[in-house]
Amino acid sequence: MKIHHLNCGTMHPPATPGGLVCHVLLVETGNGLALVDSGLGLRDAETPASRFGPARHYVRPVFDPAEAAINRVRELGYDPRDVRHIVLTHFDADHVGGLADFPWAQVHLTGAEASAARRPRTFAERARYLPASRAHGPRLVEYEPAAGESWRGFPRAAELTGIAAGIVLISLPGHSRGHAAVAVDAGERWILHAGDAFDHHGQLDGTGCAPRALTAMERLVASDWSLVEANHARLKEIWAAADPDLLLVNAHDPYLFSAASESGVRR
């Protein structure tokens, strides 16, 4: 499967040199196109308060319609109607903003994350999962990775064969109740999109160069910090192994986005 790396949302939190991206994967499958996450969308630019909430004052998204996934897809010469599936790492606003631009697409996520979005339990979850993100009635397809097999040391994973062989949803709760990573077989190697399981490559590579403002925010919004730390530990092992057949990326690190784009298609 051919994979395109798209920046579908630029953000500028304080004390974060280089800002943040919304790293979205566009995957060409034999059954049409699939997105991994959807970044910020056209409606976010129209009504940012209801769709992004007060967090926009801290992360300071640009809300540039040109960065919306639907326009990135058009820029590559594809018909947006060919985007039939969107696989979510989680339901935070900066990952689901583009869903409303593809209302015909099926949206794939863990059952735990779908439940959290529909029925938030805590004040933090009610602030996190804004009703406007679901107002268009997305077609949710839920999975229970615990019932699946392991994938490269991750014990709970489900292959999304309904989309295509070689797309795997991996349960990584911690950042949110049902957070997941998504692995895609690109042929010569796998791309592992870790979502928000970590925020910056400095958390994994031993340099300790991650901006403190970013790591403080990561801890503040975590659903379960002990699980976040466990995810960090496993991802550090993957980073240290440096397997040539696996590329590790995440949702917001511009360095990892640029590095991935060197071997793929960047927009």
Number of C-alpha atoms within 10 A of each C-alpha: 17 14 23 20 21 26 25 30 28 23 20 18 18 13 11 15 9 13 17 25 24 26 28 26 28 24 23 18 16 10 13 14 22 24 24 27 32 32 28 32 30 22 20 26 18 12 13 17 14 14 25 24 16 14 13 18 12 12 18 16 23 14 21 15 19 14 22 26 31 24 19 20 22 11 12 12 9 14 13 17 14 16 22 18 23 28 27 26 32 28 24 21 23 26 25 24 29 25 29 22 19 22 15 16 22 19 23 23 29 29 18 21 24 21 14 21 23 14 12 18 11 11 8 13 18 15 14 21 21 20 14 19 23 18 10 13 12 16 16 16 15 15 21 17 23 14 11 15 13 14 15 7 9 13 15 18 26 21 21 16 10 9 20 18 14 16 26 22 29 30 25 28 26 23 26 26 24 23 28 31 25 27 23 25 20 17 12 10 13 18 21 20 25 22 26 27 27 23 23 24 21 14 18 21 14 12 9 12 12 17 16 12 12 18 14 10 14 18 15 12 15 19 20 14 17 12 17 21 16 15 19 17 14 13 19 16 12 17 17 11 10 11 12 9 12 19 19 18 25 24 28 24 22 21 15 18 22 15 12 18 16 10 11 13 15 17 14
